[in-house]
Amino acid sequence: MPGRPFLQIPGPTLVPERVMRAMAQAVIDHRGPTFGALVHDCLAGLKDVFQTTRGQIVLYPGSGTGAWEAALVNTLSPGDRALACVNGHFSTGFAKTAAAYGIEVERLEVAYGEGVPADRVAARLAADTAHELRAVLVVHNETSTGVTSGVAAVRAALDGSGHPALLLVDTVSSLASIDFKFDAWGVDVALTGPQKGLMLPPGMAILAVSERALTASEKAKCPRAFWDWQPVLERNRRGEFPYTPATVLLFGLREALAMLHEEGLANVFARHARLAEACRRAVQALGLAILCRKPEEYSNTLTAVVMPHGFDSDAFIRHAAQRLDMSLGVGLGAVKGTVFRIGHLGSLNELELLGGLAGVELMLKDFGVPIRLGAGVTAAEEFLLA
Ligand SMILES: Cc1ncc(COP(=O)(O)O)c(C=O)c1O
C-alpha cells in the first residue's frame, strides 16, 4: 500500500527521520575509542528525561518486560513481601514477574479504568506496622486502560506512614510524554523501554535507580546474572558495557534525547496533553465511551475506547489493519475484545493525529458502528483551533 502505515498503537511509536538517520551508520566497536562518549551522552540525556540528578541510569538490551525483571531482581529477595497495585494488564504482568522470583506478592486490586487509589495504599502501609512490605509496585501509565496514576500520591502515602518500602515504578508508556519526576517523587526504581516516548524502535530496558535502591541491591538475593545492574553501572562509568550492547539503538537514543531537549520537556508534555484532549473530544463526539473513568486520570499517551455493545474490538482492529493499513491497540487482559486503543504519543503532530482519527471514524462506519462521519474529526479540529 502506498503512503506510510498508520501506527496508531500506544507503542512502538513512529521513529522520526532524524533518529532513523542517526541509526543508519556502520556498527562501531563497543570497545573502541568513540563509544565512551556515546554512552556518556545517552546516560546524561536520560537523567534529564527522568528528571533526576541523584539517580543512576542503567541501560540494557531488552524490553520493558526485561526492565520489570531488572528492577525486581536487583532490589528484592525470594520471600520478601511486595504490594503490587494492579489496575490492568501491565500491572498484572509486573506483579506476576515478581511472583515468579518467589516474592510474596500482595495484590491491591483496582478495577480496569481506574488509577491506583493512594488512600488504599496509605491504609495498607499504615497497617503494616512491622514494615514487612519491602516494595510498592506501581505502573504510572497503565497502557491497557489509558489511565495515569498519581505517583506523587503513592510517595506521600509512604511518607505519611513513615514506611520504608521501596517505590518501583513502571514508566514504560509515560516517560518523555507525561510528566514524571524521579527525584521529586522519591522514586527508587523507574523503568522504561525505548519504543514509546523515547521514539526509538524496541530493543532496550532502561532504569533509573536511587541511592536507596542501590543499597538494597547489596542485600538482595534474587538470582541474577544478565540483569545484575552492578557490573553495568561499573562499566558504564568507564563508557563501556559488560557485554555487547545495542550500539545502533544507542546512536538513535542520543539523537532522540537531543530532539526532546530541543523541544523542551515541558513542551513535550504540553503537546501530548493537547493531542490527547483532541483525541478524547473526537471519541466523545462519536458517542463512544472512554474506559478511564475519572477525567483527572485520563492518559495523555493513549485513549482506550469502549466498543459499542455487540461489536468485537479485535475484529474491528483487524478490519482497520486490512482496509487502511492502520494499526490500533487491541484490548488486553480483562477488556480483550471490548476495547480498542488509540496511541497518541511519541513523535506525533496535529495532522498525524487527525489522520488517525479520520481512519478510526472511517473504519467504525465501515464496520457498521452507527456513528456520524466527520463528527470526531470536527470535534478534534475545533479543540485544536480554539
Ligand atoms: C506499561 C507497560 N509496561 C510494560 C510493558 C512491556 O514492555 P515490552 O513490551 O517492551 O516488554 C508495556 C508494553 O507495552 C507497557 O505498556
The ligand as an SDF file (V2000), in Angstrom:
LIG
                    3D

 16 16  0  0  0  0  0  0  0  0999 V2000
    3.1440   -0.0560   30.9480 C   0  0  0  0  0  0  0  0  0  0  0  0
    3.9030   -1.1310   30.2620 C   0  0  0  0  0  0  0  0  0  0  0  0
    4.7360   -1.8970   30.9710 N   0  0  0  0  0  0  0  0  0  0  0  0
    5.4500   -2.8750   30.4210 C   0  0  0  0  0  0  0  0  0  0  0  0
    5.3400   -3.1560   29.0710 C   0  0  0  0  0  0  0  0  0  0  0  0
    6.1300   -4.2790   28.4910 C   0  0  0  0  0  0  0  0  0  0  0  0
    7.0920   -3.7480   27.6400 O   0  0  0  0  0  0  0  0  0  0  0  0
    7.7170   -4.5910   26.4510 P   0  0  0  0  0  0  0  0  0  0  0  0
    6.5820   -4.9480   25.5450 O   0  0  0  0  0  0  0  0  0  0  0  0
    8.6950   -3.6360   25.8340 O   0  0  0  0  0  0  0  0  0  0  0  0
    8.3710   -5.7750   27.0340 O   0  0  0  0  0  0  0  0  0  0  0  0
    4.4860   -2.3920   28.2780 C   0  0  0  0  0  0  0  0  0  0  0  0
    4.3470   -2.6490   26.8460 C   0  0  0  0  0  0  0  0  0  0  0  0
    3.5880   -2.0450   26.1560 O   0  0  0  0  0  0  0  0  0  0  0  0
    3.7550   -1.3530   28.9010 C   0  0  0  0  0  0  0  0  0  0  0  0
    2.9310   -0.5840   28.1860 O   0  0  0  0  0  0  0  0  0  0  0  0
  1  2  1  0
  2  3  1  0
  2 15  2  0
  3  4  2  0
  4  5  1  0
  5  6  1  0
  5 12  2  0
  6  7  1  0
  7  8  1  0
  8  9  2  0
  8 10  1  0
  8 11  1  0
 12 13  1  0
 12 15  1  0
 13 14  2  0
 15 16  1  0
M  END
$$$$
